[in-house]
Structures are given as structure tokens and as C-alpha cells.
Amino acid sequence: MPPPAKSSGMTNREFSLFSQFIESTCGIRMPDSKKLMLESRLQKRLKHLGIGTFQEYYDYLVSKQGLRDELVSMIDVVTTNKTDFFREAAHFTYLTESVLPRIPKIEQQNGIKVWSAGCSSGEEPYTLAMTLSEFARNNLGFRYSILATDICTEVLKSAHRGIYDEEKIAPIPQLLKKRYLLRSKDRSRCIVRVCPELRSKVTFRRLNFMDETFDVESPFRIIFCRNVIIYFDRETQEVLLNKFCRHLLPGGYLFLGHSETLNGLNVPLVQVNSTVYRKLA
């Protein structure tokens, strides 16, 4: 059987089909400026499946079989997964100095629940775990658990392993590196792994923000959803943020990314610091 013909470039019509499908499926906008990026990323799926054209791939994707067997893989290649340890570090300082001390002692002892929504490859939830563990060292009886979710299955696998190149851990303070990271016995590999105690505090799960309801154990005291809603239109942002609020305790905190704003959105939140919001009681 001859190999499939090499696919030609994605037409504007095909781009329109894919962009509408991606937005309706997972809420991510694909403006015209993303055409080359989308074409390049989907090309990997065509090659993997031995499909010759983007139209053939689209027809397969929206078929019953494609929705069952291919949709998750397609989402994996089109989603952006940029993250770092201690990204927007001021948030973790504010968490330690202003949020955690105000949580009632009984709740601290019962265990506060934190959600890293859009956790990517795990740097954010593990940063949260380090921050909360440091607070626990100085506050006897403080307990916590973290739910970390993402739509991309591949990054979740990586996050669950908790293994990172040494260059990725540069933003972590030296003291925390010593406490919470384990170096490979083979020093030539230049990798580290998050220690078992910290990994045990984080539960990773796949979740699509476009699902009508979120199957999560709530309510949460703190939700981090940073640099995620920028990919959605304003209407979708409002719907999504109200969903988060339904899973947030009255007086609970929502942390957004530095370029994200709630201006003009009808949500039960009040700003308490730069890109930090509190749910109205």
C-alpha cells in the first residue's frame, strides 16, 4: 500500500472549520494570526495517522470514531503549555502573608482545599505545595490538599511524574530546592524529581473548562487560574469565572494572570490585590 500523499497547506476554509470546532469544544479562540501555528501542530496528527489532507483529517475528527479516538490527541497538540516554577512570584508572597493567616484555625486544621486550574506540566501546583508546606512548618496543625487539572493529557502525565530538567528549577529558592527536590543519582542526566511527600499532596486530573459542570470535590478556599482565560472570548470568560465561583467558598480567593482582568464581567468577586480577587460573602 503506497504511503499517503504529502498534505498541502491548510486552506482558509479548512482553518475556519478547525477554529470553530476548537472554540466550541474547548473554548480556545483561534484568530487568523494563529493559522500557521495551527497548521504546523495539526500536521503532526496527519503524519501520525497517515492522513493526506486537512479536510480528510477534519472529517475524521468530527466523526463518531474521531470524537472518541482522536479528540484528546488533537487538543493535546493545539493547546499552549507555558509555565514556570514561582511564575508571578508576588502571588505566592501574598498567599503566605495575607491569605493563609486569615483562614480560620479550624479550617486550617481540617485541611484547606486549593485548585490549580490549568496546571500544565505541574510547576504551578508544586510551587503551591512548596509554599503551603513552608507555611505548615510554622503553623502547627495546618493541613492542605491540591487539585491540579488540565485539558491536555500529555502534560498531566509529565506533571504526575514530577521530573524536571535542572534548568527548569532555577526560579526555586535554594532552601526549597534542598527540602523538596531530589537529584538524580546519575548526575550526568541533570534532572530532579519532586519529593514523594510533596507529590502526595497534589491530585492531577483531566478537566475541560467547557464541560457544563465540573466534577470536582468543592468548595475550595483558593483557586489559581492564571494565564488561562486570555484564550477565551469575554462571554466565555464570564461563564467560566461564574463556574469557578460556584466551587469557591464565600470569602475564598481567585488568582488570575498578570494580563487578565475582570473589568466588565458580571461575577461575584471583588479585587483585593493585583490580579487577586475574593468571592463576596
BELZIKA-V870178 format. One record per residue. RES is the residue in three letters. SS is DSSP state (h for helix, s for strand, l for the rest). PSI is psi in degrees with one decimal (NA if undefined). Layout:
BEGIN
RES/SS/PSI
RES/SS/PSI
END
This chain:
BEGIN
MET/l/124.6
PRO/l/150.7
PRO/l/154.3
PRO/l/149.3
ALA/l/147.3
LYS/l/132.9
SER/l/146.1
SER/l/176.4
GLY/l/160.1
MET/l/127.0
THR/l/164.2
ASN/h/-36.6
ARG/h/-44.3
GLU/h/-40.5
PHE/h/-41.0
SER/h/-41.7
LEU/h/-48.2
PHE/h/-44.3
SER/h/-39.6
GLN/h/-39.9
PHE/h/-43.2
ILE/h/-42.1
GLU/h/-40.8
SER/h/-28.0
THR/h/-44.9
CYS/h/9.6
GLY/l/-3.4
ILE/l/125.2
ARG/l/141.2
MET/l/81.8
PRO/l/167.9
ASP/h/-31.0
SER/h/-14.2
LYS/h/4.2
LYS/h/-49.1
LEU/h/-39.5
MET/h/-46.6
LEU/h/-42.1
GLU/h/-44.6
SER/h/-42.0
ARG/h/-40.1
LEU/h/-24.6
GLN/h/-32.4
LYS/h/-37.7
ARG/h/-38.0
LEU/h/-45.5
LYS/h/-43.3
HIS/h/-38.3
LEU/h/-8.9
GLY/l/33.9
ILE/l/137.8
GLY/l/-25.6
THR/l/157.6
PHE/h/-34.5
GLN/h/-42.3
GLU/h/-41.6
TYR/h/-41.7
TYR/h/-45.1
ASP/h/-40.3
TYR/h/-43.3
LEU/h/-41.7
VAL/l/-0.8
SER/l/166.1
LYS/h/-42.7
GLN/h/-41.7
GLY/h/-41.7
LEU/h/-30.8
ARG/h/-43.1
ASP/h/-21.5
GLU/l/-24.5
LEU/h/-46.9
VAL/h/-40.6
SER/h/-37.6
MET/h/-45.1
ILE/h/-39.1
ASP/h/-39.0
VAL/h/-22.2
VAL/h/-15.8
THR/l/148.4
THR/l/132.4
ASN/l/64.3
LYS/l/122.0
THR/l/162.6
ASP/l/159.5
PHE/l/139.0
PHE/l/34.6
ARG/l/135.8
GLU/l/63.0
ALA/l/-25.0
ALA/h/-27.7
HIS/h/-38.9
PHE/h/-29.7
THR/h/-45.7
TYR/h/-39.6
LEU/h/-46.6
THR/h/-42.3
GLU/h/-30.0
SER/h/-28.6
VAL/h/-57.9
LEU/h/-41.9
PRO/h/-21.9
ARG/h/-7.6
ILE/l/131.1
PRO/l/141.8
LYS/h/-37.6
ILE/h/-37.1
GLU/h/-38.7
GLN/h/-40.3
GLN/h/-31.8
ASN/h/-24.2
GLY/l/111.3
ILE/s/149.0
LYS/s/129.6
VAL/s/141.1
TRP/s/121.2
SER/s/100.5
ALA/s/114.8
GLY/l/53.7
CYS/l/-12.0
SER/l/-133.3
SER/l/14.4
GLY/l/-7.5
GLU/h/-40.5
GLU/h/-52.8
PRO/h/-33.2
TYR/h/-32.0
THR/h/-43.2
LEU/h/-43.0
ALA/h/-40.8
MET/h/-45.2
THR/h/-45.2
LEU/h/-36.2
SER/h/-37.0
GLU/h/-40.3
PHE/h/-39.4
ALA/h/-30.9
ARG/h/-28.7
ASN/l/3.2
ASN/l/92.9
LEU/l/130.9
GLY/l/-5.7
PHE/l/128.8
ARG/l/153.5
TYR/s/162.3
SER/s/151.6
ILE/s/129.3
LEU/s/129.7
ALA/s/121.9
THR/s/152.3
ASP/s/159.5
ILE/l/-19.2
CYS/l/117.0
THR/h/-34.6
GLU/h/-43.8
VAL/h/-29.4
LEU/h/-38.0
LYS/h/-44.0
SER/h/-42.7
ALA/h/-41.3
HIS/h/-36.2
ARG/h/-35.4
GLY/l/31.7
ILE/s/131.7
TYR/s/148.2
ASP/s/148.7
GLU/h/-32.2
GLU/h/-25.7
LYS/h/-22.4
ILE/h/7.3
ALA/l/-38.4
PRO/l/-10.8
ILE/l/129.2
PRO/l/146.0
GLN/h/-40.2
LEU/h/-40.8
LEU/h/-32.2
LYS/h/-44.4
LYS/h/-36.5
ARG/h/-36.0
TYR/h/-2.0
LEU/s/142.1
LEU/s/128.7
ARG/s/149.8
SER/l/141.3
LYS/l/-29.1
ASP/l/93.7
ARG/h/-18.9
SER/h/-15.8
ARG/h/-22.0
CYS/l/48.1
ILE/s/158.7
VAL/s/162.2
ARG/s/139.9
VAL/s/137.0
CYS/l/152.8
PRO/h/-39.1
GLU/h/-40.0
LEU/h/-42.0
ARG/h/-32.6
SER/l/-16.4
LYS/l/-11.3
VAL/s/129.2
THR/s/122.5
PHE/s/137.0
ARG/s/150.0
ARG/s/136.8
LEU/l/134.3
ASN/l/121.2
PHE/l/-17.1
MET/l/-5.3
ASP/l/143.3
GLU/l/-39.1
THR/l/153.7
PHE/l/121.2
ASP/l/74.2
VAL/l/152.0
GLU/l/109.3
SER/l/174.4
PRO/l/161.3
PHE/s/149.7
ARG/s/-32.6
ILE/s/133.4
ILE/s/126.7
PHE/s/119.7
CYS/l/80.6
ARG/l/134.4
ASN/l/39.8
VAL/l/-50.4
ILE/h/-12.5
ILE/h/-19.8
TYR/h/-3.9
PHE/l/156.1
ASP/l/168.6
ARG/h/-37.9
GLU/h/-44.1
THR/h/-36.7
GLN/h/-45.3
GLU/h/-43.9
VAL/h/-46.2
LEU/h/-45.5
LEU/h/-34.8
ASN/h/-32.8
LYS/h/-45.9
PHE/h/-42.7
CYS/h/-29.5
ARG/h/-19.5
HIS/l/10.8
LEU/s/134.5
LEU/s/148.5
PRO/s/129.5
GLY/s/0.3
GLY/s/165.9
TYR/s/138.5
LEU/s/125.0
PHE/s/125.8
LEU/l/173.1
GLY/l/163.5
HIS/l/-23.9
SER/l/8.9
GLU/l/145.8
THR/l/153.3
LEU/l/6.9
ASN/l/126.4
GLY/l/-0.2
LEU/l/138.9
ASN/l/88.1
VAL/l/148.1
PRO/l/57.5
LEU/s/147.5
VAL/s/139.2
GLN/s/132.9
VAL/s/-14.4
ASN/s/177.3
SER/l/116.1
THR/l/27.9
VAL/s/131.2
TYR/s/153.1
ARG/s/136.8
LYS/s/135.0
LEU/l/140.2
ALA/l/NA
END
